[in-house]
Amino acid sequence: MGKEDFIIHLDHVYGLVEEERQKCRTGNGSYEEKHLEFILKELKIMRLKCGSRGFYTYYPRGISVSWVYDDPLGNELMELAGEYQHLGIEGQ
């Protein structure tokens, strides 16, 4: 996967997280709003830093510890984190 494909995927996942955050604000969310806001901040940094080293995501640790194993949003976020890591390795 190249940088352009990663950005497209990241933008898609960002939209999914933002959608869930909006649900939290109306009382219909399945996640903690603070956690989603933290993920959104990390996704913004990932977009800026993709293909370079120096930023290590924290959100995958929170997902693996506290989210349901087969959660669709969690799976998307974990896949994105793997792609980001791969881009950083390729950028070396």
MARVO-537386 format. One line per field, with one value per atom (N, C-alpha, C, CB): residue number from 0; atom name; x, y, z. Coordinates in pm, whole numbers, plus 50000, padded with zeros to 5 digits. Glycine has a CB too. Layout:
BEGIN
k NUM|...
a CA|...
xx X|...
yy Y|...
zz Z|...
END
This chain:
BEGIN
k 0|0|0|0|1|1|1|1|2|2|2|2|3|3|3|3|4|4|4|4|5|5|5|5|6|6|6|6|7|7|7|7|8|8|8|8|9|9|9|9|10|10|10|10|11|11|11|11|12|12|12|12|13|13|13|13|14|14|14|14|15|15|15|15|16|16|16|16|17|17|17|17|18|18|18|18|19|19|19|19|20|20|20|20|21|21|21|21|22|22|22|22|23|23|23|23|24|24|24|24|25|25|25|25|26|26|26|26|27|27|27|27|28|28|28|28|29|29|29|29|30|30|30|30|31|31|31|31|32|32|32|32|33|33|33|33|34|34|34|34|35|35|35|35|36|36|36|36|37|37|37|37|38|38|38|38|39|39|39|39|40|40|40|40|41|41|41|41|42|42|42|42|43|43|43|43|44|44|44|44|45|45|45|45|46|46|46|46|47|47|47|47|48|48|48|48|49|49|49|49|50|50|50|50|51|51|51|51|52|52|52|52|53|53|53|53|54|54|54|54|55|55|55|55|56|56|56|56|57|57|57|57|58|58|58|58|59|59|59|59|60|60|60|60|61|61|61|61|62|62|62|62|63|63|63|63|64|64|64|64|65|65|65|65|66|66|66|66|67|67|67|67|68|68|68|68|69|69|69|69|70|70|70|70|71|71|71|71|72|72|72|72|73|73|73|73|74|74|74|74|75|75|75|75|76|76|76|76|77|77|77|77|78|78|78|78|79|79|79|79|80|80|80|80|81|81|81|81|82|82|82|82|83|83|83|83|84|84|84|84|85|85|85|85|86|86|86|86|87|87|87|87|88|88|88|88|89|89|89|89|90|90|90|90|91|91|91|91
a N|CA|C|CB|N|CA|C|CB|N|CA|C|CB|N|CA|C|CB|N|CA|C|CB|N|CA|C|CB|N|CA|C|CB|N|CA|C|CB|N|CA|C|CB|N|CA|C|CB|N|CA|C|CB|N|CA|C|CB|N|CA|C|CB|N|CA|C|CB|N|CA|C|CB|N|CA|C|CB|N|CA|C|CB|N|CA|C|CB|N|CA|C|CB|N|CA|C|CB|N|CA|C|CB|N|CA|C|CB|N|CA|C|CB|N|CA|C|CB|N|CA|C|CB|N|CA|C|CB|N|CA|C|CB|N|CA|C|CB|N|CA|C|CB|N|CA|C|CB|N|CA|C|CB|N|CA|C|CB|N|CA|C|CB|N|CA|C|CB|N|CA|C|CB|N|CA|C|CB|N|CA|C|CB|N|CA|C|CB|N|CA|C|CB|N|CA|C|CB|N|CA|C|CB|N|CA|C|CB|N|CA|C|CB|N|CA|C|CB|N|CA|C|CB|N|CA|C|CB|N|CA|C|CB|N|CA|C|CB|N|CA|C|CB|N|CA|C|CB|N|CA|C|CB|N|CA|C|CB|N|CA|C|CB|N|CA|C|CB|N|CA|C|CB|N|CA|C|CB|N|CA|C|CB|N|CA|C|CB|N|CA|C|CB|N|CA|C|CB|N|CA|C|CB|N|CA|C|CB|N|CA|C|CB|N|CA|C|CB|N|CA|C|CB|N|CA|C|CB|N|CA|C|CB|N|CA|C|CB|N|CA|C|CB|N|CA|C|CB|N|CA|C|CB|N|CA|C|CB|N|CA|C|CB|N|CA|C|CB|N|CA|C|CB|N|CA|C|CB|N|CA|C|CB|N|CA|C|CB|N|CA|C|CB|N|CA|C|CB|N|CA|C|CB|N|CA|C|CB|N|CA|C|CB|N|CA|C|CB|N|CA|C|CB|N|CA|C|CB|N|CA|C|CB|N|CA|C|CB|N|CA|C|CB|N|CA|C|CB|N|CA|C|CB|N|CA|C|CB
xx 50085|50000|50089|49904|50058|50133|50075|50138|50146|50106|49968|50210|49940|49811|49696|49810|49714|49611|49592|49647|49702|49694|49612|49835|49638|49566|49416|49621|49381|49240|49177|49226|49247|49195|49185|49285|49287|49287|49168|49420|49143|49032|48898|49032|48887|48765|48746|48771|48851|48844|48820|48973|48884|48862|48713|48945|48650|48507|48423|48463|48462|48390|48401|48445|48522|48544|48466|48695|48471|48398|48247|48427|48197|48056|48019|48024|48105|48081|48088|48182|48179|48191|48063|48313|48007|47881|47767|47846|47768|47666|47678|47680|47802|47823|47763|47973|47776|47724|47573|47771|47508|47362|47313|47305|47408|47371|47349|47250|47384|47363|47493|47288|47604|47733|47762|47841|47847|47887|48025|47886|48090|48228|48235|48328|48347|48368|48414|48472|48349|48382|48528|48290|48579|48719|48815|48754|48785|48870|48866|48826|48748|48735|48807|48586|48799|48870|49021|48833|49070|49212|49253|49245|49171|49199|49200|49094|49105|49101|49229|48979|49278|49403|49519|49433|49525|49633|49622|49631|49500|49482|49530|49335|49508|49558|49710|49508|49773|49921|49970|49972|49903|49942|49936|49851|49838|49824|49943|49690|49985|50098|50231|50103|50245|50374|50388|50397|50285|50289|50411|50161|50471|50591|50720|50583|50709|50830|50821|50850|50933|50934|50927|51060|50903|50905|50776|50938|50668|50542|50491|50438|50469|50418|50277|50513|50185|50045|50024|49951|49940|49906|49770|49906|49682|49544|49530|49466|49619|49600|49606|49705|49688|49696|49565|49810|49502|49374|49265|49335|49269|49168|49186|49176|49309|49332|49300|49477|49307|49280|49132|49362|49065|48932|48816|48932|48842|48734|48701|48770|48581|48538|48623|48385|48661|48754|48711|48771|48583|48539|48467|48448|48499|48439|48482|48479|48387|48423|48510|48297|48478|48559|48698|48491|48704|48834|48918|48815|48857|48930|48983|48840|48903|48948|49067|48832|49056|49164|49292|49121|49280|49398|49463|49360|49381|49434|49508|49319|49450|49513|49646|49420|49652|49777|49886|49754|49848|49943|49994|49880|49905|49945|50039|49821|50008|50093|50232|50029|50238|50368|50445|50349|50379|50444|50499|50347|50423|50470|50595|50359|50599|50716|50839|50689|50821|50933|50981|50892|50886|50923|50993|50802|50959|51016|51161|50937|51213|51352|51448|51372
yy 49882|50000|50123|50000|50216|50339|50447|50389|50558|50668|50722|50781|50732|50785|50695|50801|50564|50470|50476|50327|50492|50503|50626|50510|50739|50863|50845|50981|50779|50754|50669|50683|50564|50478|50555|50353|50633|50711|50808|50789|50876|50970|50899|51044|50779|50700|50664|50571|50615|50575|50697|50501|50808|50932|50966|51049|50954|50981|50889|50968|50761|50665|50701|50524|50739|50777|50905|50796|51000|51126|51100|51226|51011|50973|50916|50871|50829|50771|50877|50660|50971|51080|51163|51170|51189|51263|51186|51293|51055|50972|50985|50823|50990|51006|51137|51002|51240|51371|51373|51477|51284|51278|51169|51255|51101|50997|50860|51037|50845|50718|50644|50741|50687|50627|50500|50725|50419|50293|50301|50181|50415|50432|50554|50446|50569|50687|50801|50661|50916|51030|51073|51147|51072|51111|51021|51106|50892|50798|50826|50653|50854|50884|51014|50893|51113|51239|51216|51343|51132|51099|51030|51009|50938|50867|50967|50756|51058|51158|51242|51250|51280|51355|51273|51397|51146|51061|51041|50926|51028|51012|51135|50984|51253|51376|51376|51501|51335|51328|51224|51296|51109|51004|51056|50880|51137|51191|51282|51270|51360|51451|51378|51552|51271|51202|51077|51165|51042|50912|50901|50890|50784|50757|50797|50828|50852|50888|50832|51043|50814|50763|50879|50678|50848|50951|50965|51079|50904|50907|50765|50999|50723|50589|50601|50508|50537|50548|50477|50488|50537|50476|50408|50582|50458|50409|50258|50477|50189|50043|49971|49986|50020|49957|49970|50019|50086|50106|50020|50251|50004|49921|49775|49938|49727|49585|49548|49548|49645|49618|49632|49712|49733|49765|49749|49903|49723|49711|49564|49780|49539|49404|49354|49400|49228|49171|49190|49025|49170|49176|49308|49059|49414|49544|49597|49644|49629|49673|49800|49698|49899|50020|49990|50129|49910|49871|49798|49785|49709|49636|49730|49529|49827|49927|50006|50023|50047|50125|50044|50177|49917|49832|49807|49698|49786|49768|49894|49735|50010|50137|50154|50253|50117|50127|50038|50088|49920|49832|49891|49696|49951|50016|50133|50064|50208|50323|50276|50402|50171|50117|50070|50000|50005|49955|50071|49872|50179|50296|50356|50403|50358|50410|50326|50417|50195|50105|50124|49958|50136|50157|50290|50149|50390|50523|50530|50621|50423|50422|50398|50315
zz 50000|50000|50000|50122|49912|49904|49995|49762|50001|50087|50049|50080|49919|49874|49918|49722|49904|49947|50098|49903|50169|50314|50354|50376|50289|50321|50294|50238|50185|50154|50265|50017|50306|50412|50544|50430|50574|50698|50699|50714|50588|50582|50603|50447|50547|50566|50713|50480|50776|50917|51005|50960|50972|51048|51047|50988|50932|50921|51008|50777|51013|51097|51245|51074|51286|51427|51459|51457|51369|51390|51400|51275|51318|51323|51460|51212|51511|51645|51753|51674|51737|51836|51838|51805|51721|51713|51780|51567|51763|51830|51982|51788|52032|52176|52225|52209|52147|52186|52195|52089|52121|52126|52221|51987|52286|52381|52319|52454|52191|52122|52091|51994|52148|52117|52192|52145|52134|52195|52260|52092|52248|52297|52387|52178|52455|52537|52446|52649|52459|52373|52387|52405|52510|52532|52454|52682|52454|52382|52232|52412|52179|52036|52001|51997|52087|52062|52059|52170|52149|52151|52020|52272|51974|51849|51733|51824|51729|51622|51619|51638|51737|51745|51688|51891|51724|51673|51522|51745|51472|51328|51253|51295|51308|51245|51239|51323|51347|51350|51251|51492|51246|51151|51008|51167|50977|50842|50810|50827|50906|50885|50876|50997|50951|50963|50877|51105|50800|50732|50641|50651|50645|50567|50637|50438|50757|50831|50972|50834|51032|51169|51267|51195|51391|51492|51569|51431|51520|51593|51604|51524|51727|51752|51811|51847|51747|51791|51924|51685|52006|52133|52127|52243|52040|52041|52022|51935|51947|51935|52069|51842|52161|52293|52368|52376|52359|52425|52366|52417|52235|52168|52206|52015|52203|52230|52375|52200|52464|52605|52640|52692|52584|52636|52537|52685|52409|52313|52289|52181|52240|52206|52090|52170|52095|51998|51853|52025|51822|51683|51649|51653|51720|51696|51559|51808|51470|51334|51332|51255|51414|51416|51472|51501|51576|51632|51530|51755|51454|51350|51243|51286|51201|51102|51155|51064|51282|51342|51356|51478|51392|51406|51269|51472|51167|51032|50987|50932|51014|50979|51052|51012|51178|51254|51193|51402|51148|51082|50951|51056|50875|50750|50777|50672|50881|50918|50957|51035|51036|51077|50954|51177|50863|50742|50658|50659|50647|50573|50638|50565|50771|50842|50816|50990|50810|50783|50640|50807|50545|50405|50384|50316|50467|50453|50495|50531|50553|50599|50485|50705
END
